Amino acid sequence: MKRTPFLLTPKGRERQTANSQTVPVTSTAVDLPEETNEPAEAGPYTGSLRFSVIAAAGSRPVEDAIIEISYTGEPQTILRTLRTDNTGLTPVIDLPAPPLAYSLEPFSLQPYSEYTFRISAEGFEPVVISGAEILPTVTALQNVTLDPLPSSGEGTAEAFVIGPHTLYGDYPPKIIEPEVQPIAETGEIVLSRVVIPEFIVVHDGPPTDSSAKDYYVPYRDYIKNVASSEIYATWPEAAIYANVLAIQSFTLNRVYTEFYRNKGYNFTITSSTAFDHKWINERNIYDTISQVVDSIFNNYLSRPNIRQPILTQYCDGKRVSCPGLMTQWGSKSLADSGYTAIEILRYYYGDSIYINTANEISGVPASFPGQPLTVGSTGSKVRQMQEQLDAIANVYYPIPNITADGIFGQRTRDAVIAFQRQFDLPQTGVVDFRTWYKISQIYVAISRIAEYS
């Protein structure tokens, strides 16, 4: 089953506990207070949830998919039942969640509620996702891809178990490395500049675990997944920006230096917190994090006279200390005090750190024109956008077809708004940076599927 665009190994996934890795640790562990089993205090706290269901074959929205929602641990008690519309989307609903304060202070009770989702649709194999995390005040986005039923007409539900959030669960701390990595000239590819990759190959376990599966994950989806797994989406925007930049820079350092390929591995990065970041297959992401990533996905952190992205490591700062590096809870506290993202980063990494931009983005037909396209815009960039949007409309029927004439008129604006509605973007009718690259991403995805059909 293709939970991410391409699965390199046979389907199925055993539950992997957070403590299953035995590794040397150079960070300093901090004693924790005793945990309590007291129930969360009652109150009118809710988080929002919305599903997007598409078919693996053709990447088309799945209409009339049924989603049954229950508390994890009580899967037989159905709390809500949802159905997708012709866009493959469900309405946004509210679900009970713990108090907001739990995600804003360390060592609190579990700050998110855990739910189980069963997704089914006629002609498709069902999927069960357990442990989905609903935080208060933000919207969880659960994207689901369904495979067609086998020719026998019988399918078994594939189950995925979402592990605990890294700020709440028990995970191995990062093994600290130099922030500038050596580059072996014998690598498969020696990059002369920083390039945003189309995909990240994620090894779902420690590097030496040959039984762990490898997944091709779109770069932006990978960053959103990691950020949703490692910080709380309820934090101030400046803290989210700072942490996303650190995650992106670290990831691009692994890409640029071919860190694992130069060690004989065929992947880009691992899901082990001891070596890299926590990536959790099939987990939900959050709207606040998704919006930040879409706005700055081509940024990374640099120092003067150093070409490679800086390997920006961090720790939580409470359970584990890491002197000289950013702490996640510390970044949240600084944001509370009014620090901007770059001020947070310089507080921890020094004044020489700065935000850089990669001009080359793999897998996109054309780069952003530099200024937003809106009603009245004309030219080749408008025509390119219209061609892509019209192709997308052939797959996502709620988006109206348009003529690629290079003139941004009202019908093009209507199509842009429909696209933005479909893909969780502000419905402005303006093709800004985020909308341009989302159009490119979806166009490339459906074009690739068409090529292999």
Phi, psi and omega in degrees: 000132185271087179283323167254172189308319180221130178256122187279342183233167184305151185290167182107147182209119175283154178290130178248119182282158182293339184259016186279356182256131175247110186219155173290148184234132178252346175284166183257121180283151180242135178298140183253150174290160179296139179281157181239149177258014179296140181292155177296144180294144183287155178166166183279060181257128180222154169239158182259158183212139176215139180254147168233122184240124178232161178270137178298321179276110178090351178054037181266149175299143178260114178273146178066025169290140182254128178243121176256129186245130177220164172291139174297132185101341177227058188295341182277345180264102184279122180274316182216149172234127182242160177224137180282151176267194184287357173264000183079010183251153170257165170297158172281126180240163176254140178230149178302140179217161178292169178301146180303324184302332182297329181269359182253356179225137178291158177064022176275178172294169182305123188273000181227151172272150179249131182233158175245134180244133170243118184248126180218154177203149181300127178089003182233154173287135179286161179228140175238127178240119181249144177087016177299139190256120178251115176265153178286150170074353179238165181257124174275133180249115181251108179264131185230134175246127183254135174270150177292154175298146175296167184301336178291342180083003179242133180227150177253134181298129175271130186253138176235134179248121181273121180289170182293156175298146185292336178279352180244322181278182182251105182235152176297136178287162182295134170280114188290135179237166172299144183285344173244122187262146174293150179243121180274125181291350180273005182297161181297321179224128175252109185280138176267351181205165179280128180237134174283118183285156175285319181231154169246131176269110185260125174269114190277066180163184176296158185303322186274359180277097183288345179276346180290145182276154175250137182234139167275119182236128175306139188307310182296322179296323178297313181298317179298319180296313181297313181298322178291336180272341191241344173227165179267133183290353178275356184288165177301151184302320181299322178292321178296315178301314183298316181289322177297317178299320179294318179296315180296316182295316177301312182297316180292334173295318177298321179292309186297317183273356184049047189307309184278326178296326177287352173258007177094008179263158181253037178221167184270321191201164179247170175262013180274127178292340178289332185247324186220239182239165175269112172249131184238114182299130176077006179289156173283156173247185184231150184298320182296322179285317180301318181296320179295313182299316180298334182277334188225022187296342179263015177259155175205177184253137184229164166235155180304137174066017175239120187283320186285149173302146182285138177281083186279097179270161182201171173216177184284336177083359179237301176287326181226138175254150181214081183306136178087357179238164179290142171250142184292314179293327176294322178296324178294317179296319178295320178296322176300329182273002176101004178293144172277173181300313182291328176293323176297313182296318180289331176302322183264319187259357178101160186290344182280349180287139177214163182271125180248167182231132174273125182276341182253126180237117183291148172080012177244141183294326183203149181282161178303137185292352177102337175216151184299149174261134182213180180305126183104343177290147179220167174119185186294325180293322176297317180296317178300315180297317181296319179300316180292316182295323178294321177295321178296322181297335178289343179253316179259091190300329179296345177273123183289145174290149181223163177266130180276083182250002179078010180241121182275096180252194185294321180294322176296319178299317179299320179293321178296317179297318179297321177296314180298322178296319182294326190242032169059040176249155176303129187276073184263339187077005179252134178270091178268190182305310183297315183291319180303311185283336172289320174301314180300316182298313182291321179299314179297320181297313182286330178292320179295319178296320179297323180296326184266358181280000000 
